[in-house]
Amino acid sequence: MIRKTLLIGGAAMFIASAAYAQSPAPTPPPPPTPVPTPPPMPRLSLQEIGRTQSWPVVIDYMNKIEERDRGAKAINSIIAVNFSGAFIAAQALDAERKAGKLRGPLHGVPILLKDNIESADAMATTAGSLALKDNITGRDAPLVKRLRDAGMVILGKANLSEWANIRSNHSISGWSAVGGTVRNPYVLDRSACGSSSGSGAAVAAGLAPAAIGTETDGSITCPAAINGLVGLKPTVGLVSRTHIVPISHSQDTAGPMTRTVTDAALILTAIAGSDPADAATKEADARKTDYAKGLDKSALKGVTLAVARFYTGYSPGTDAVFEQALKDLKAQGATLVEVKTFDEGPIGKAEGVVLYTELKVDLNAYLASTDPKKVKTRTLADLIAFNAATPKELEWFGQESFIKAQATKGYDDPEYIKALADGKRLAGPEGIDKILKDTGAIAIVAPTTGPAWTIDPLNGDHYGGSSTTLPAVAGYPHLTVPMGDVGGLPVGLSFIGPAWSEASLLNLGYAYEQATHRRTEPKFLKTVAP
């Protein structure tokens, strides 16, 4: 059991203590020996966990990780567990609780980080790549510091699609050279989607109460939907991206992946805010609010929603579940206006130019910020050479997207400048904003994506379609909420809105969630009929 490995060497415990000391809590005395193992705990909301002693909760989740992630069920969702760091943080927070000093509703609550997000704990930030296996930076991403300041305990790092699915167009969602392949806890031979694969699978499987994912296009919302979770991709600029392994500064963001809308709102409240090192967040302090405070079960009454019919037709089973969701929305008092057509093709074309160009510049800058003694690959060109010389990296798919990115010409390239402007305009003012104006709606609803496909190492993902690209390219918020299942495989309902509309989307999602309660628990089935 995990309990036997909690008390590790003094040096590691010193590192973990130093990491947590960035928060106001004093460093506690070393944990007692031996540590008693508490009885298993029921699944609780974040607020319920925040009202309990933290260290038994941390031990319980660590034992669940040992049993479900590494045992017979083996969903393979977690790359690293923050053994000593999490336990010391939990003790410190329990000491604060005993002294009557609570940081808020998330006090003592464990959370997982996707393994492209840096923390000052003794864990590497690998993005799933062997090239970054020693990338222990000793620094917290600003969003991680905000989580600690809110009282959250960093439980570990979640597996992911290597390089957040940007290395190849034929990648396997959920596979990384460091972590292997994440499996879907609902049906173990099905994909967990990506790139926040481990974040989604781990929370769905009960290995953590919540996780942070990141998204460039679909990487929070797809794995959330496919793993039966709530996932929120915020407006680009609401949450800092500093010390997160990047793809694209114009589209990247981090966001919560949780079991309920309320839990997502609580975490977004904690991580939203301006960061002087991230220019995109200059408005965040003025825009953020307490996202959980105003959640209202009657929020759908009297509102108009635009139904994105152009995001249907790729999965008959998902379409059937979506039709029921539309009936549910109407039953709660919403007026639905159909939008049958929209040409997303030019947006996707522009997005490709932007992502490849920004990947090269942004990733080169990130690699240059790492310790050269620990990270030998200092540029994208170095990574391409490293992968070519490392058979395990190219075991299942190539790196043609890296090679395309390496050939780009930088931010002064007229093709990039035009593509960036075209994509933002077509997806934002002439896309989401126009749909909302023409229909009088406050949000767009659509299926998030289809059910999980069979994991196929030889041929890669079998991805049918999704509603992720419009909000991703526009930089607008996108919320997915469980709306049912197709043959035992979860699917999600998307709520898409204009910039900075997170509070409105969470309110709509909350009202839908509370009226329907469509989320089911995973059964860890070996397979199901196609």
ABEGO torsion letter per residue (X at the ends): XAAAAABBBAAAAAAAAAAAAABABBBBBBBBOBBBBBBBBBBBBAAAAAABBAAAAAAAAAAAAAAAAABAAGAGABABBBAAAAAAAAAAAAAAAAAGBBAEAABGBBBBBBAABBBABBBBBAGGBAAAAABBAGBBBAAAAAAAAAGBBBAEBBBBBBGGGAABAABBBGBBAAAEBBBBAABAABBAEOABAAAAAAAAAGABABBBBBBABGAAAAAAAAAGBBBBBBBBGABBABGBBBABAAABBBBBBBABAAAAAAAAAAABEBBAABAAAAAAAAABBBAAAABBAAAABGBBBBBBAAABGABAAAAAAAAAAAAAAAAAGBBBBBBABBBAAAAAAAAAAAAAAAAAAAAAAAAAABBAAABABABAAAAAAAAAABAAAAAABBAAAAAAAAABAEAABAAAAAAAAAAAAAABAABAAAAAAAAGBABBBBBABBBBBBBBAAAEBBBAEBAAAAAAAAGBBBBBBBAEBBGGBBBBBBBBBBBGAAAAAAAAAAAAAAAAGABBBBAGBABBBX
